Amino acid sequence: MNMAVTLKDVAAAAGVSISTVSRVLDERLPPSRSAAAQRVREAAAALGYQRDIGASALRRGGTQTIGVLVPRLSDTVMALMFEAIFAQAGKFGHFALVSVCGDDPDDEKAATEALLARRVDGLMLATSRLDDELPKQLRERDIPHVLVLRTDGVSPSSLGDDEFGGYLATRHLIDLGHTNIGLLAGPSFASSSRDRRAGYRRAMAEAGLPLQDSHIRYSEYTIEAGETTGNALLDGAPELTAIFAVNDNLAIGALAAARQHGRRVGTDLALVGYNDVPLASRLPVPLTTVRTPFTQIAATAMELLLTDKNSAEPIRRATPTLIPRDSTRRPAR
């Protein structure tokens, strides 16, 4: 199967217009028995043309369905994002259909094609990685799509201002008097973690505090990873009095690591998370965190997808908010 073959290629081979090829190969219409139609079918077969069901459905429109792709719904952040998209889609008269794919690029592509085969009117992807080819492929196929929570810097994107959020979190700890601040940095493949790390570095540099490799640990966005890397961080840098975790899951895992090290979060170890998931305020030591405005991000994503497709500002960042709670205290003197 040659996916590069287009209607234009078939039209040139058959000696007809592109619109004629489109009509002849449209399975919804009665088959034509004209000589031109026969040439079109023969040319399509010879070239190995296969109709892109997803793209043709998107061009026709009318299904009132949005396909949403997330790594996993067991991740509270992704579940909150989908719920916000679902609610905002309803305000536009659309239904949101979710699919999950983990972090595997091949699974991501398969899930995308499955959504397109269901003739969605557009796609929202919360899966984009910095090395991801899928957004580029969607642009080349002219498939309406918006990246949410993450961005590749090119495709339409709706996300939080993660660099500013990382700065807020770190600046909060510095303002409390902390100078030894560790970072649970999250995955290297996500723009969200990259930008939060950049905010951490900016705040540290602005305060004249050194950046030490031993104070930074990379991992996935999971509670288990937070515990593992939290333990490694406290083992390697016992002088730390504060930790910024770029995701609440990582922060929750770090709570367990702190307990295993005999450190009391909120007393001799300050901890800040990111996203403000519902559990954050209900922990035994309520977690200081940076709140991501999921509803605003979802509303902007719908606008970009359905009403502002040719926006001069295709990448939009919503402003996050620092929510101080009991997990951050001034270091003991």
N, C-alpha and C positions, 0 to 999 in steps of 0.2 A: 504494500500500500504506500503510495507516494503522497504524503500529506502536503507537499509543496504545490501540487497541482491545483489551479484555481479555475473559476468560471471563465476568466479571461483567456487562460490557456486553451480550454475546451472550445471557446468561441473562435479563437484564431485557427485552431486545427479544423474546425467544421466549416469555417467561412461564413459565420453568422454573427449576429450581435450578442452581447452578453445577456441582454434581457431575454432574447430567444432561448439561450441556453438555460437560463433560470426557470423559464416557463416549462420547457421540455422536461427538465429534471425535477420539477416540483411534484412530488408524489401525491399531493392533495388534488391536483388537477387531472381531468380525464386525459389519458395518453393520446398524443397526436401521432397520426400515421403518415404525415407528410414526409417528403424526401429530406427536407431540412432537419426534421426531428430525428429521422433515421441517422443522418450524418452526425448529429449531436451525440446520440447514444453510442454510436460506434467510436467517435473520438474520445468520449468519456471513458469507455471501456479500455481503449488502447492506451490512454494516458494513465490509467489507474486512478481516475478521479473518484473521490468519495465525498458525498455531501456532508458538510459540518452541521449536524443537527442542532447543536447548541447555538452556534453563531446565527443560523438562519432563523431560529426561534427568537433570538434576541432582536434581530432586525425586524421581525414581524411584531414582536411585543404582544402584550395582551394577556399574559398568564397571571399577572398581578402577584407574582411570587418572587421572593428574593432568596438566593442561596447563600448561606453563611457557613464558612469553613473555619473550624477551630481545632487546635491540637488535641484537646480533650475537654470533656465537660466535668470531669472530676476535679479540675482546677477551678476553684471558686471564682477567680478573676474572669475566666472564659465564660463560666455560667452566667455571671452578672452581666458581662458584655452582651451575650446572646439575648438575655431577657430584656435588656435595654433596647437592642435592635428590634426584637419582636414587637415591643410596645410602640416604638416609633414607626415601624413599618405599618402597623395597624392604622396609625393616624394618616398615612398616605394611601390607605385602602389596599395594602399589600399584606401578604402572609409570608413569614420568614421560615425557611426550611433549613435545618442545621445538619451538617455532616462533620465527622471527626476524622483526623488523619495522623495523629501523633506528630512526630518531628521528622518523618521520613519524606524526602522530596518525591519519591515515586508514589507513595501513598497519597500525598497531597495532590499530585496530578490526577491520579485515578479518582479521587473524591471529587475533584473539580469537574472532570468529564461526566461523572455520574449526576452531578447537579445540573450541568448544562443539558444533558440528555432529557432532563425533566422540564426543559424549556423555561427556566427561570428568566426573569426580566433583567437580572444583573447579579453580580456576585459581591460579597463582602468577605474579605480574608483577614483573619486574625492570626495567620500562620506565617507571614512573610519573614524570611531570614535574609540577612545581609548578602548572602551568596545565592539567593533564590532566583532561578530563571523564570519561574511561573508568571510573575507580574509582567515581565517583558513579553512573554509569549501571548498573554492576554491582550496587551497593547497592540501587538502585531496582528492579532486576529480581530481587532476592533470590538472586543467584548467588553461591555460596560462593567466596571469593577471599581471597588474602593478598598484600600487597605485600612484596617482599624487597629488601634493600639500600637501598631508598628508601621514603619514606612521603609521603602527602598529609595526614597528621595526623588522618585520620578512619577510613579503612578499616583492618582488621586488618593489622598490619605487623610484620615481623621484620627487624631491621637492626642494624648496629653502632652504638655510641654515637659518632657521628662528631664531635660537638662536643668530646667529651672526647679523642678521638683527635687532632684538630687542635690541641688545647691541649697534649697530650703532645709532639707533634712540635715545636711552636714553643718550648715550655718547655725542651726538650732543647737546642735551639740557644742559647737565652738563657743557660742554665746553663753552657754552654761558653764564654760570654763574648761572643757575637755580639750586636750592637746594630742592624746594618743587615741586615735579613732580608727577602728578597723572597718573594712568594707567586705561584705558578702556580695560579690559583684554580679552574680547571675551568669547566664550563658553568653558567650562571646558572639553568638550568631544573631542575637535580637537587637534591633535598634533601640528598644526600650531600655535594656540594661546598659547598652553602650552609652546612651545619652545620660542616664542616671549616674553612671561612673564619671562622665565628663563634668557633671554638676558637683560631684564630690571633689574632684581634682581642682575645680575652679575655686570652691570655697576654701580648700586647704591652702592653695597657693595664695589666695587673697589674704589669708590670715598669717602667711609666712611659715606655715607648718610643713615639714618635710613629707614627701610621699615615699613610703617604704614598701617594697614588694612583699615583705613578710606580713604586712598588714592587709593584704588583699587576697581573696580566695574566689575562684570562679567555679560555677556549678550550674546545674539545671535549676528551674524554678520550682522546687518541691520542698516539702517539710523535711523529708529524709535527707536531702542535700543540705538543707540549712543546719541540721544537726551534725552531719559529717564534717562540713566545712567550718561550722562554728567550733567544733572540737579542735580541728586542725589549727584554726586561727588562734584560739586561746592557748593551745599547746605551744605554738611557735612564737607567740607574742603576749606573754602573761602581763606585760605592762599596760595593755589596753584598758582604758576605763570606759570606752564607748564603742558601739558597733552600729553602722548603718547597713541594713539589709535592703537590697533594692526591690524586694518583693515580700509581702506579708508572710507567705509560706516559709520563706527563708528565715524570717524573724521568729516565727513560731518554732522552727527547728532549733534556732539559736537559743531560745529559752531553755530547751532541754539540755543543750550543750553547757550553758551557763550553770545549770543546776548540778550537772555532773562534775563541774570544776569547783563547786562550792561557792560560786559567785551569785550574788543576789541582784537580780535585775530590778532597777529602780532604786537601789541603795549603793552598791559598789560597782555596778555596771549599768550604763545607760544603753538603751536599745531603741532604734527607730526602724520601722518598716515602711512599706509603700503599697498603696492602693486603698487601704481602709476597708477591708472585707468585714462582714458583719461580726465575725468572731473576734476581731481585734479589740473591740471595746469590752468584750465579755470574758477575757482571759483573767486568771487570778491576779496578774498584774496587767491592767489595761495598757494596751500598746500604743505608744506615740507613733503616728504614721502620717504619710502624705496621701491625701484623699484624691483619687482619680474621678473626674466628673463623667461617669459612664453615660448618663442620660444625654448630656450635651454632646459627647463624642458620637453617640448613636444618631442623634438628630442631625448633626452636621454630615455624617456619612450618608444618610438618606437624601439630604439636599444635594450633595455632590453626585450621587448616583442617579437621581431621578429628575432634578430640576435645575442643576447648575453644572451640567456635564462639561461645558467648555470654560470653566472658571479660570480667571487669570491667576487665582490663588488656589491651586489644586491640593496643596498640603496645608492643613489647618490644625493648629495646636490649641487645645483648651487648657486654661490655667489651673494647675492643681493647688491644693490648700493644705498647709501643715495642721495636723490635729494633735496638740500636745496632750499626753495622758501620763499615767503614773510610771511608765517605764523609763522616763528620763528625769534625772535629778542632777543637781550640781554635784561634782565629784567630792568625796570626803577630803577634808583638809587635815 
